[in-house]
Amino acid sequence: MRLLPEEPGVRGWRTIRVEELWRGLRDRAAGRAPLIVAVDGRGAAGKSTLAGVLAALVPGLVVVHTDDLAWHEPLFAWFHLLREDVLVPLRRGEDVAFTPPAWPVHGREGAIVVPASAPVVVIEGVGAAHASVSAFLDAAIWVQSDHVEAERRGIARDVASGANGDHDQTVAFWHEWWNAERAYLAEDRPWERAGLIVAGTPPMPLLEGTIAVARLEPVVPQVRSFEAPLLPGLPPLDITELLAPMDEADLCDWEDGHTEDPLRGVRPV
């Protein structure tokens, strides 16, 4: 898998059924609802596909697409909308019916709607696990992809939709986006907060209903410069512990082929 220099590789890819991923996420909820999961990754990595698979599996699951929040907002300057208008109300047990400010200005009707009764909410998109919202999440998944293949299929997808103009306009937009995305991700490093890595461009053939998962290589612990807010019903978060590297026993266990809980030993985000 061809990765950019700032993104660390993983070790020990293995396949699990999607139901195993869901079981691991569900067990982490400990009865708290909604379970809020971020699915982050580079553009065209396969985030929407994974969110859709989970939505088909879990009755009542609601997907919030960050593209809807980011629509006509400055690139990677919309995280306050996700935090204050989606995540804070959900953690208060309130319904969400939020119309992003750019929508009426540009003639878009409707709202982002999430009922408080939703058992699971998946936040999907580039920036879904941004540092400023991590304390509101129960789990974060990083969808890792071959960046060359992601660019190819992203351009093909956007050309087919016509969302960014003709072929040449789409390629120009994609390259502008890619530069901004790379700078943002290199600074925020959301993969360091992910409990699990899912392959958006799988390194091996997969049977239907399965995904490839792995853990990041160990990294030097870092302490974030912010304090995670304490939320009703959520345990305090130890930021230092969240970013502590796995020890060698952890890594050996992960590669032993245990599949009963793909998130076993994963620290909450």
C-alpha distance (Angstrom), angle and dihedral (degrees) to the residues before:
residue distance angle dihedral
M1 . . .
R2 3.82 . .
L3 3.82 108.8 .
L4 3.77 131.5 179.9
P5 3.82 114.6 -108.2
E6 3.81 95.4 -107.3
E7 3.81 93.7 56.3
P8 3.82 114.9 78.1
G9 3.78 120.6 -135.4
V10 3.76 125.1 -120.2
R11 3.77 133.8 -127.8
G12 3.76 133.3 -139.5
W13 3.81 104.5 23.5
R14 3.79 109.3 -163.0
T15 3.77 135.7 169.9
I16 3.78 126.7 -113.6
R17 3.76 133.3 170.2
V18 3.79 116.0 -100.9
E19 3.81 87.9 -119.4
E20 3.81 88.6 63.3
L21 3.79 90.7 54.7
W22 3.79 90.5 50.3
R23 3.80 91.7 47.3
G24 3.80 90.4 52.8
L25 3.80 91.6 49.4
R26 3.79 93.0 45.9
D27 3.78 92.5 50.9
R28 3.80 89.8 54.5
A29 3.80 91.6 56.9
A30 3.82 92.5 71.7
G31 3.79 90.3 -160.0
R32 3.82 94.3 -51.8
A33 3.78 115.4 134.9
P34 2.85 137.3 -121.0
L35 3.78 98.8 30.1
I36 3.82 103.6 -147.7
V37 3.80 117.1 -154.7
A38 3.80 127.2 179.4
V39 3.80 118.5 -147.9
D40 3.79 105.9 -164.8
G41 3.80 133.1 171.8
R42 3.78 143.7 123.6
G43 3.79 121.9 -59.2
A44 3.83 112.7 -68.7
A45 3.80 90.6 5.9
G46 3.80 93.8 131.7
K47 3.81 100.8 -93.3
S48 3.79 96.5 132.6
T49 3.79 90.1 47.3
L50 3.80 92.1 54.5
A51 3.80 92.0 45.1
G52 3.79 89.7 50.4
V53 3.79 92.1 50.6
L54 3.81 90.4 52.4
A55 3.81 91.3 46.2
A56 3.81 90.5 53.7
L57 3.79 89.9 50.6
V58 3.81 101.9 44.5
P59 3.84 119.0 57.1
G60 3.79 112.3 -132.3
L61 3.81 95.6 14.0
V62 3.81 112.1 148.9
V63 3.81 123.3 -153.5
V64 3.79 119.7 -151.6
H65 3.81 111.5 -163.1
T66 3.79 114.2 -149.2
D67 3.81 87.7 -149.9
D68 3.81 86.5 72.6
L69 3.80 91.5 54.0
A70 3.81 93.0 42.9
W71 3.82 94.7 47.7
H72 3.82 107.6 128.9
E73 3.81 91.4 -10.7
P74 3.83 121.9 121.5
L75 3.78 110.7 -85.7
F76 3.80 111.4 -80.4
A77 3.81 93.6 -9.0
W78 3.81 99.2 106.7
F79 3.81 102.6 81.2
H80 3.81 91.4 109.3
L81 3.81 88.1 63.7
L82 3.79 92.0 54.6
R83 3.79 92.4 45.7
E84 3.79 103.0 41.4
D85 3.80 102.1 30.8
V86 3.81 102.5 35.0
L87 3.78 113.6 18.2
V88 3.81 101.0 36.2
P89 3.83 93.4 51.9
L90 3.80 91.4 46.4
R91 3.80 91.7 51.9
R92 3.80 88.1 50.8
G93 3.78 90.0 55.0
E94 3.80 93.3 -110.2
D95 3.80 131.5 137.1
V96 3.79 116.6 -107.7
A97 3.80 120.0 -135.0
F98 3.78 103.4 157.3
T99 3.78 128.8 166.8
P100 3.82 108.8 -162.8
P101 3.81 110.1 -129.1
A102 3.81 94.2 -117.2
W103 3.81 93.4 57.8
P104 3.83 100.7 75.3
V105 3.81 91.1 37.1
H106 3.81 89.5 59.9
G107 3.79 97.7 36.8
R108 3.78 99.2 -101.1
E109 3.78 115.6 143.1
G110 3.79 131.4 -156.7
A111 3.78 134.0 41.0
I112 3.78 143.7 -107.5
V113 3.79 103.0 -95.9
V114 3.78 126.0 -166.0
P115 3.81 119.3 164.2
A116 3.79 115.7 -138.9
S117 3.81 86.7 -128.6
A118 3.83 92.5 65.0
P119 3.82 107.4 122.2
V120 3.82 93.2 -151.6
V121 3.79 132.6 21.1
V122 3.80 119.1 -167.1
I123 3.80 116.3 -162.1
E124 3.80 104.4 -156.1
G125 3.77 129.3 -170.9
V126 3.77 146.9 58.4
G127 3.81 104.1 -45.8
A128 3.80 96.5 21.4
A129 3.81 90.7 127.8
H130 3.80 97.4 40.4
A131 3.79 114.8 159.8
S132 3.80 92.5 -112.0
V133 3.81 92.5 60.8
S134 3.80 101.0 35.2
A135 3.81 94.3 100.3
F136 3.80 89.7 60.6
L137 3.82 93.6 56.3
D138 3.78 130.2 89.0
A139 3.81 93.0 -159.5
A140 3.78 140.5 -2.8
I141 3.79 127.9 -151.3
W142 3.79 123.9 -164.2
V143 3.80 114.7 -151.6
Q144 3.79 105.2 -150.0
S145 3.78 118.5 -158.2
D146 3.77 142.3 176.3
H147 3.81 98.8 -98.3
V148 3.81 94.2 -145.0
E149 3.80 92.7 52.5
A150 3.81 91.4 43.5
E151 3.80 90.4 54.4
R152 3.81 91.7 48.3
R153 3.77 95.3 51.4
G154 3.80 93.4 38.8
I155 3.78 91.8 56.6
A156 3.81 91.3 44.0
R157 3.81 90.6 50.7
D158 3.79 94.0 48.6
V159 3.80 93.9 45.2
A160 3.80 89.4 52.3
S161 3.81 92.3 49.9
G162 3.80 94.4 43.6
A163 3.80 88.6 -142.8
N164 3.80 93.4 136.4
G165 3.78 100.9 33.2
D166 3.79 129.8 -99.3
H167 3.80 125.9 -19.3
D168 3.81 96.8 -79.7
Q169 3.81 92.9 44.5
T170 3.79 90.4 48.5
V171 3.80 93.0 50.9
A172 3.82 90.7 48.5
F173 3.80 91.6 49.2
W174 3.78 92.2 46.3
H175 3.81 92.4 53.3
E176 3.82 91.4 48.3
W177 3.80 89.6 49.5
W178 3.81 92.6 44.9
N179 3.80 92.1 55.2
A180 3.81 92.3 50.0
E181 3.80 92.3 43.4
R182 3.79 93.3 50.4
A183 3.82 92.6 50.5
Y184 3.80 91.6 47.5
L185 3.81 95.1 48.1
A186 3.80 93.2 45.2
E187 3.80 88.4 57.5
D188 3.82 100.4 39.4
R189 3.84 97.5 37.2
P190 3.82 96.0 -164.7
W191 3.81 92.1 179.6
E192 3.81 87.5 73.4
R193 3.82 89.3 64.1
A194 3.80 95.1 45.1
G195 3.78 118.4 109.0
L196 3.78 91.5 -159.4
I197 3.80 138.0 21.1
V198 3.81 117.6 -142.6
A199 3.79 120.6 -165.5
G200 3.80 111.5 -120.7
T201 3.80 88.5 -177.1
P202 3.82 99.8 35.6
P203 3.81 116.7 -138.2
M204 3.79 91.3 -145.1
P205 3.84 137.6 32.8
L206 3.81 111.8 -81.6
L207 3.77 131.0 -151.0
E208 3.79 117.2 -129.8
G209 3.78 111.2 -80.2
T210 3.80 95.2 23.3
I211 3.80 134.2 105.2
A212 3.80 134.2 -165.7
V213 3.81 115.0 -117.2
A214 3.79 136.2 179.7
R215 3.79 145.2 157.3
L216 3.78 128.7 -109.1
E217 3.75 120.4 -102.3
P218 3.82 110.6 -97.8
V219 3.79 113.4 -80.7
V220 3.79 133.5 -163.5
P221 3.84 108.2 -93.1
Q222 3.78 115.6 -104.4
V223 3.78 131.1 -167.5
R224 3.77 116.2 -139.3
S225 3.79 117.6 -129.3
F226 3.82 93.9 -128.0
E227 3.77 133.3 69.1
A228 3.79 115.0 -123.1
P229 3.83 109.2 -122.7
L230 3.78 115.8 -117.5
L231 3.78 110.9 -119.6
P232 3.82 129.6 -160.9
G233 3.80 109.6 -90.0
L234 3.80 94.8 10.2
P235 3.80 123.9 108.0
P236 3.80 117.4 -122.1
L237 3.79 112.5 -87.9
D238 3.79 121.9 -129.1
I239 3.80 102.7 -149.6
T240 3.79 93.3 -167.7
E241 3.79 91.4 53.4
L242 3.79 91.8 47.9
L243 3.77 91.7 60.5
A244 3.80 97.9 39.4
P245 3.81 112.6 123.6
M246 3.77 122.1 -113.0
D247 3.76 114.8 -102.8
E248 3.80 121.2 -124.7
A249 3.82 93.0 -97.2
D250 3.81 89.4 55.1
L251 3.78 90.8 52.9
C252 3.79 93.5 46.6
D253 3.80 91.0 50.1
W254 3.79 90.8 49.5
E255 3.77 91.5 54.8
D256 3.81 96.1 44.5
G257 3.79 90.3 89.6
H258 3.81 99.1 -109.2
T259 3.80 108.0 160.6
E260 3.77 104.0 170.5
D261 3.83 91.7 98.7
P262 3.81 119.2 12.6
L263 3.80 90.1 -167.0
R264 3.81 96.2 48.9
G265 3.76 109.1 139.9
V266 3.79 93.4 9.0
R267 3.76 113.4 138.0
P268 3.82 117.2 -130.3
V269 3.77 116.2 -105.0
